[in-house]
Structures are given as C-alpha cells and as structure tokens.
Amino acid sequence: MTIYSQEILNNIKEKINYFEFYQKFFPDLQDNRGKVFVVCPFHKEQVGSFQIDIELGLWRCWAEGIYGDVFTFYMKYYNMSFPEAVESLAEQYGVELVIDPEEQKKRDYKNNLYKINKIICNKFEENLMKDNEAWNYITKIRGFSPKIVKEFHFGQGLDELPITNGLQSVGLLSNHHDTLKPVFTSDRITIPIQDERGNITSFVGRAFRGDESRKYMYTHN
C-alpha cells in the first residue's frame, strides 16, 4: 500500500510531458507519439526490446518481462523506493504531497528502527576490531578479505546492551528467564541484512566459538 493516494499520483502524471520525460533518459528518442523501441537501460542487449508508449507514459521490456509507468521507471532507474520516486517527481513538477497521518506514523516508526539498527551495527563493527580471535576467524579461517569485512559491515556481538524499547522492537534483545539479554553476544559474528536503499532491516549472527548448537541466529525485519 502506497502512502500516497491515486489522486495525487494522477496529479503528478498530468504535469508530465511523457516524451520530454523519457527523452532525458534516451537522448536519441525522436518520435513524440505512439510506441517506440529503444535499448533497455536495465540489462545489456544489442537489439532494443524496451518499448515506450509515449501517449500513455507506459513502458515494457519484452526481453525481461517487466513493465510499468513513469514512477516505476524512475524508481528502477535510480534504485529508489516507490515513495522516494513519487516525492522526487512531485518536487520536480511542483505537486504538493499530502501524506495520511497514520501512514506517516508508520513511516517514521520504521525509519526510527533503521536508525537503531545502524547505530548497533556500528557498535558491532567497533567490537570486532578489538577482538583478535573474532578477526582471525573471519579473515583466516573463513577467508574473507578486510575489504569484504568492511564492505558488508561484519561485526561482533556485544555481551551488554542498554535495555530500551527500540532494541526490543528490532529484535536485538530477547527475554531470557524474565531478563532481557542481547541476542548476539561476543561469541557471534554479525552481518547486517540491508534493503535496496541500504537500510539495515535485520541481522544474522554466526557462532564462532563456544556452544554452536544454534549456529545461526536471526533478528526479524
């Protein structure tokens, strides 16, 4: 469910000249009406299988079987979420956006959880750099290069975390005999799971010493 009404989406579309919109991405586009074929921007090909309907603003890649409108094209081209694509185009074409208050609350809540995960991810990374055993396990036993460790934000769990509702909400604290304790302690290597925008949605923790009865553990997203 999008946070924007169909009426708002239609208002944006009414402002867009579809030929000028697509010509920004395909400078050689000449025909300003009807259906045209161009080389698909989303995969490599020699013969153009990407069809644009200039009058309706719709597109379809016949080779990949994907299709959409200006919003889905924009989000796919720039690797954005749908709301981000809508917001960007609304700003460009001077359309005021009105978000339902309840949907805004949900959005703010989710963004806050992303921030919490990011903060803890940084702490996990810092902790890894202090533990030679954990570092050697990742780089020497598992064979990951320092570049990969940094790129994918490998870390090491913490034996203590502050007791907060936020950490409970993202699943980094669990109830153990009526006491909240960290899910990923220092006997686990942590790897964050990220969405297409780089937001950390969850973590996976892999045991590398001690009890490996639960080799892998996960938080929810």
KEKE-3310 file (N, C-alpha, C; in steps of 0.2 Angstrom, whole numbers, plus 5000, padded with zeros to 4 digits):
npx = (5004:5003:5009:5003:4989:4979:4974:4984:4995:4990:4989:5002:5006:4998:5005:5017:5026:5026:5035:5046:5050:5055:5064:5075:5081:5084:5092:5092:5079:5066:5053:5038:5026:5014:5021:5037:5053:5068:5085:5086:5088:5090:5096:5109:5109:5109:5099:5085:5074:5065:5050:5042:5027:5022:5011:5004:5013:5018:5029:5038:5049:5052:5061:5064:5052:5046:5037:5029:5025:5029:5033:5037:5047:5056:5060:5066:5076:5084:5086:5077:5065:5047:5039:5050:5053:5040:5040:5051:5048:5036:5042:5049:5040:5031:5021:5011:5013:5002:5002:4994:4991:4992:4999:5010:5015:5018:5028:5038:5040:5046:5058:5064:5068:5077:5087:5091:5096:5106:5115:5118:5124:5136:5142:5144:5153:5164:5167:5171:5184:5191:5194:5205:5203:5191:5192:5203:5196:5186:5194:5205:5201:5189:5191:5188:5192:5199:5193:5181:5175:5174:5166:5154:5150:5153:5153:5154:5145:5139:5141:5134:5120:5110:5095:5081:5066:5067:5078:5072:5061:5068:5072:5085:5086:5082:5070:5076:5073:5065:5073:5080:5091:5106:5104:5114:5128:5146:5151:5147:5148:5142:5132:5124:5108:5103:5091:5086:5090:5100:5096:5097:5089:5088:5098:5110:5118:5132:5138:5155:5163:5163:5147:5139:5127:5116:5119:5117:5108:5094:5088:5072:5064)
npy = (4994:5011:5026:5037:5044:5038:5049:5059:5054:5054:5067:5071:5064:5071:5082:5079:5079:5066:5062:5071:5068:5054:5057:5062:5052:5044:5051:5050:5048:5051:5051:5058:5053:5039:5022:5017:5009:5006:5003:4993:5000:4993:4981:4972:4973:4970:4972:4983:4980:4987:4995:5010:5018:5033:5041:5036:5035:5023:5009:4994:4981:4969:4958:4955:4955:4964:4979:4995:5012:5030:5032:5019:5017:5027:5024:5012:5015:5024:5017:5018:5018:5016:5027:5036:5039:5045:5056:5063:5066:5073:5085:5090:5093:5102:5098:5097:5086:5076:5067:5053:5055:5043:5034:5041:5040:5027:5026:5035:5027:5015:5021:5025:5013:5008:5017:5014:5001:5004:5011:5001:4992:4999:4998:4985:4983:4990:4983:4971:4975:4975:4962:4950:4936:4935:4942:4935:4923:4927:4932:4923:4909:4909:4915:4928:4944:4959:4970:4965:4962:4975:4981:4974:4976:4967:4962:4960:4952:4959:4958:4966:4977:4992:4992:4995:5000:5002:4993:4981:4981:4980:4967:4964:4962:4949:4939:4931:4920:4929:4940:4953:4951:4953:4947:4944:4939:4941:4929:4928:4931:4945:4950:4962:4963:4971:4982:4987:5001:5002:5002:4995:4981:4969:4957:4944:4932:4922:4909:4907:4902:4893:4887:4879:4875:4882:4887:4898:4913:4924:4941:4949:4957)
npz = (5000:4995:5002:4996:4989:4974:4968:4970:4963:4950:4948:4948:4936:4927:4925:4919:4904:4893:4883:4884:4897:4895:4885:4892:4897:4886:4875:4861:4857:4846:4840:4845:4849:4849:4849:4854:4851:4861:4867:4881:4897:4908:4907:4898:4880:4862:4852:4853:4865:4873:4875:4873:4877:4871:4872:4883:4893:4897:4899:4894:4895:4884:4884:4897:4903:4911:4917:4917:4924:4924:4937:4942:4932:4936:4949:4947:4939:4946:4957:4968:4982:4980:4986:4987:4974:4969:4978:4973:4959:4961:4967:4957:4948:4954:4963:4977:4991:5001:5015:5023:5040:5048:5040:5039:5053:5053:5044:5050:5061:5056:5050:5061:5067:5058:5060:5073:5071:5063:5072:5081:5073:5070:5082:5083:5073:5078:5089:5084:5079:5090:5095:5092:5091:5085:5073:5067:5065:5055:5044:5042:5045:5039:5028:5022:5015:5022:5015:5011:5023:5028:5018:5019:5032:5043:5060:5078:5091:5106:5123:5132:5131:5131:5140:5131:5123:5109:5105:5109:5100:5087:5089:5095:5108:5119:5129:5143:5155:5161:5160:5151:5138:5127:5110:5101:5107:5112:5106:5094:5076:5067:5054:5045:5037:5023:5014:4997:4998:5006:5020:5036:5039:5047:5056:5055:5065:5067:5076:5082:5092:5107:5112:5099:5096:5091:5078:5068:5071:5070:5068:5067:5053)
capx = (5000:5007:5007:5000:4983:4979:4973:4990:4999:4987:4990:5009:5006:4995:5010:5022:5026:5030:5040:5051:5052:5059:5070:5080:5085:5085:5093:5090:5072:5063:5046:5035:5019:5014:5025:5044:5058:5074:5089:5084:5093:5091:5100:5113:5107:5111:5093:5081:5067:5062:5045:5039:5021:5023:5005:5001:5018:5020:5035:5039:5054:5049:5066:5064:5045:5045:5034:5027:5024:5034:5035:5041:5054:5061:5062:5070:5082:5088:5086:5074:5059:5042:5038:5055:5052:5035:5042:5056:5044:5032:5045:5051:5034:5028:5014:5011:5011:4999:5003:4990:4994:4993:5004:5016:5017:5021:5034:5043:5042:5051:5064:5067:5070:5083:5092:5093:5100:5113:5119:5121:5129:5142:5145:5146:5159:5169:5169:5175:5191:5195:5195:5209:5201:5185:5195:5206:5191:5183:5199:5210:5198:5183:5194:5186:5197:5197:5189:5174:5173:5172:5160:5147:5149:5154:5154:5154:5140:5140:5138:5129:5116:5106:5088:5077:5061:5069:5082:5067:5057:5071:5074:5092:5086:5077:5068:5079:5071:5062:5078:5082:5098:5107:5103:5120:5134:5153:5153:5144:5150:5136:5131:5118:5104:5101:5087:5089:5092:5105:5094:5098:5082:5089:5105:5111:5123:5135:5143:5162:5167:5158:5141:5137:5120:5112:5125:5114:5103:5092:5083:5067:5064)
capy = (5000:5017:5031:5042:5042:5038:5056:5063:5051:5056:5074:5071:5062:5076:5088:5076:5078:5059:5062:5075:5064:5049:5059:5064:5045:5042:5057:5049:5047:5056:5050:5060:5050:5032:5017:5016:5004:5008:4998:4993:5003:4988:4975:4973:4970:4973:4975:4986:4977:4991:4998:5016:5021:5040:5044:5034:5036:5017:5006:4987:4977:4962:4953:4953:4954:4969:4985:5000:5019:5034:5031:5013:5018:5032:5021:5007:5018:5027:5012:5021:5015:5019:5034:5041:5041:5049:5063:5067:5068:5078:5091:5092:5095:5106:5095:5096:5080:5076:5060:5052:5055:5036:5031:5045:5037:5020:5028:5037:5022:5011:5024:5025:5006:5008:5021:5010:4995:5007:5013:4995:4989:5002:4996:4978:4984:4993:4977:4966:4977:4974:4955:4946:4929:4935:4944:4929:4918:4929:4933:4917:4903:4909:4918:4935:4949:4965:4974:4962:4963:4982:4982:4971:4978:4962:4964:4955:4954:4963:4955:4970:4982:4995:4990:5000:4998:5001:4987:4976:4981:4977:4960:4963:4959:4943:4938:4925:4919:4936:4946:4955:4950:4953:4941:4942:4941:4941:4923:4928:4936:4948:4953:4966:4962:4978:4983:4990:5008:5002:5002:4989:4978:4964:4954:4937:4931:4916:4907:4906:4899:4891:4882:4880:4871:4886:4890:4904:4916:4930:4945:4950:4963)
capz = (5000:4995:5007:4993:4985:4967:4965:4970:4958:4944:4948:4945:4929:4922:4924:4915:4896:4893:4878:4887:4902:4893:4881:4897:4898:4880:4871:4854:4856:4841:4839:4851:4850:4848:4853:4851:4854:4862:4870:4888:4902:4914:4905:4892:4874:4856:4849:4858:4867:4878:4872:4877:4874:4873:4874:4890:4898:4900:4897:4894:4892:4882:4885:4904:4905:4916:4914:4922:4922:4925:4944:4942:4928:4939:4955:4945:4935:4951:4963:4974:4984:4976:4989:4985:4967:4969:4981:4968:4954:4964:4968:4950:4944:4958:4965:4984:4993:5007:5017:5028:5046:5051:5036:5041:5059:5052:5041:5055:5066:5053:5049:5068:5068:5054:5064:5079:5068:5060:5077:5084:5068:5070:5088:5082:5069:5083:5094:5080:5078:5097:5096:5088:5089:5080:5067:5064:5062:5049:5039:5041:5045:5034:5021:5020:5015:5025:5011:5011:5030:5029:5013:5021:5039:5048:5066:5083:5095:5112:5129:5136:5128:5135:5139:5128:5119:5102:5104:5109:5094:5082:5090:5097:5115:5120:5136:5145:5162:5164:5160:5144:5136:5120:5106:5098:5112:5109:5103:5087:5071:5065:5047:5044:5031:5020:5008:4991:4999:5011:5027:5039:5041:5052:5057:5056:5069:5067:5082:5080:5097:5112:5110:5092:5095:5087:5074:5066:5074:5066:5071:5062:5049)
cpx = (5004:5004:5003:4994:4983:4978:4979:4994:4996:4989:4997:5009:5003:5000:5016:5021:5030:5035:5046:5054:5057:5065:5076:5084:5087:5086:5091:5083:5069:5056:5042:5028:5019:5019:5032:5048:5065:5078:5087:5089:5094:5094:5104:5110:5109:5105:5088:5075:5063:5057:5042:5032:5021:5017:5002:5007:5021:5026:5035:5045:5052:5054:5065:5057:5043:5041:5032:5025:5030:5037:5040:5048:5059:5064:5067:5077:5087:5089:5083:5068:5053:5040:5043:5054:5046:5037:5047:5053:5040:5036:5047:5046:5029:5021:5015:5009:5008:4999:4998:4993:4996:4999:5011:5019:5021:5028:5040:5045:5047:5058:5068:5071:5077:5088:5095:5098:5106:5117:5122:5125:5136:5146:5148:5153:5165:5172:5173:5183:5195:5197:5199:5206:5195:5188:5199:5201:5188:5188:5203:5206:5193:5186:5192:5191:5194:5192:5182:5171:5170:5165:5153:5146:5149:5155:5154:5149:5143:5137:5133:5126:5112:5099:5083:5072:5063:5073:5077:5063:5061:5074:5081:5092:5080:5076:5071:5078:5069:5067:5080:5089:5100:5106:5110:5126:5141:5155:5150:5147:5143:5137:5124:5114:5101:5096:5090:5092:5097:5103:5095:5091:5083:5096:5105:5118:5126:5140:5150:5166:5161:5153:5139:5130:5115:5117:5123:5108:5101:5088:5078:5067:5057)
cpy = (5006:5022:5037:5040:5042:5045:5060:5060:5053:5063:5075:5070:5067:5082:5086:5076:5071:5059:5066:5071:5058:5051:5061:5057:5042:5048:5056:5048:5053:5057:5052:5058:5042:5027:5016:5011:5007:5002:4999:4996:4998:4982:4976:4969:4973:4976:4977:4983:4981:4996:5004:5018:5028:5043:5042:5034:5029:5014:4998:4985:4970:4957:4951:4952:4958:4975:4989:5007:5023:5033:5025:5013:5022:5028:5015:5010:5021:5023:5015:5017:5019:5026:5039:5044:5046:5056:5067:5070:5074:5085:5094:5096:5100:5104:5094:5089:5080:5068:5059:5051:5048:5033:5035:5042:5031:5021:5030:5032:5017:5014:5025:5018:5006:5012:5017:5004:4998:5008:5006:4992:4992:5000:4989:4978:4986:4987:4972:4968:4976:4967:4952:4940:4930:4937:4939:4924:4920:4929:4927:4911:4903:4912:4924:4940:4955:4970:4971:4963:4970:4984:4980:4972:4972:4965:4958:4957:4957:4959:4959:4975:4985:4992:4995:4997:4997:4995:4981:4975:4978:4970:4959:4961:4954:4942:4931:4925:4926:4941:4947:4955:4951:4946:4939:4944:4940:4935:4922:4933:4939:4951:4956:4964:4969:4977:4986:4998:5008:5002:4995:4986:4973:4962:4947:4936:4923:4914:4905:4903:4897:4886:4884:4876:4875:4890:4897:4906:4922:4935:4946:4956:4966)
cpz = (5000:5000:5003:4989:4978:4964:4965:4964:4951:4943:4945:4938:4924:4921:4920:4907:4895:4888:4881:4893:4900:4889:4886:4898:4892:4875:4863:4852:4852:4841:4845:4852:4847:4852:4850:4855:4855:4866:4878:4893:4908:4913:4899:4886:4868:4852:4854:4859:4872:4874:4876:4873:4876:4875:4881:4895:4900:4896:4898:4891:4891:4883:4892:4907:4911:4913:4919:4919:4924:4932:4944:4938:4932:4945:4953:4942:4941:4958:4969:4976:4980:4979:4987:4978:4966:4972:4976:4963:4956:4965:4962:4947:4948:4961:4973:4986:5000:5009:5023:5034:5049:5047:5038:5048:5058:5048:5045:5059:5062:5052:5056:5069:5064:5057:5070:5076:5066:5066:5080:5079:5068:5077:5087:5078:5074:5087:5090:5080:5085:5098:5091:5086:5084:5073:5063:5061:5055:5043:5037:5040:5039:5028:5018:5020:5019:5021:5011:5018:5031:5024:5016:5029:5044:5054:5071:5088:5102:5118:5133:5131:5132:5134:5137:5124:5112:5101:5105:5102:5088:5083:5092:5104:5115:5127:5138:5153:5165:5164:5152:5143:5129:5116:5103:5104:5108:5106:5096:5082:5068:5058:5046:5037:5029:5014:5003:4992:5004:5019:5030:5042:5047:5052:5057:5060:5069:5072:5079:5086:5103:5109:5103:5091:5091:5083:5071:5069:5070:5070:5065:5058:5049)
residu = (MET:THR:ILE:TYR:SER:GLN:GLU:ILE:LEU:ASN:ASN:ILE:LYS:GLU:LYS:ILE:ASN:TYR:PHE:GLU:PHE:TYR:GLN:LYS:PHE:PHE:PRO:ASP:LEU:GLN:ASP:ASN:ARG:GLY:LYS:VAL:PHE:VAL:VAL:CYS:PRO:PHE:HIS:LYS:GLU:GLN:VAL:GLY:SER:PHE:GLN:ILE:ASP:ILE:GLU:LEU:GLY:LEU:TRP:ARG:CYS:TRP:ALA:GLU:GLY:ILE:TYR:GLY:ASP:VAL:PHE:THR:PHE:TYR:MET:LYS:TYR:TYR:ASN:MET:SER:PHE:PRO:GLU:ALA:VAL:GLU:SER:LEU:ALA:GLU:GLN:TYR:GLY:VAL:GLU:LEU:VAL:ILE:ASP:PRO:GLU:GLU:GLN:LYS:LYS:ARG:ASP:TYR:LYS:ASN:ASN:LEU:TYR:LYS:ILE:ASN:LYS:ILE:ILE:CYS:ASN:LYS:PHE:GLU:GLU:ASN:LEU:MET:LYS:ASP:ASN:GLU:ALA:TRP:ASN:TYR:ILE:THR:LYS:ILE:ARG:GLY:PHE:SER:PRO:LYS:ILE:VAL:LYS:GLU:PHE:HIS:PHE:GLY:GLN:GLY:LEU:ASP:GLU:LEU:PRO:ILE:THR:ASN:GLY:LEU:GLN:SER:VAL:GLY:LEU:LEU:SER:ASN:HIS:HIS:ASP:THR:LEU:LYS:PRO:VAL:PHE:THR:SER:ASP:ARG:ILE:THR:ILE:PRO:ILE:GLN:ASP:GLU:ARG:GLY:ASN:ILE:THR:SER:PHE:VAL:GLY:ARG:ALA:PHE:ARG:GLY:ASP:GLU:SER:ARG:LYS:TYR:MET:TYR:THR:HIS:ASN)
# end
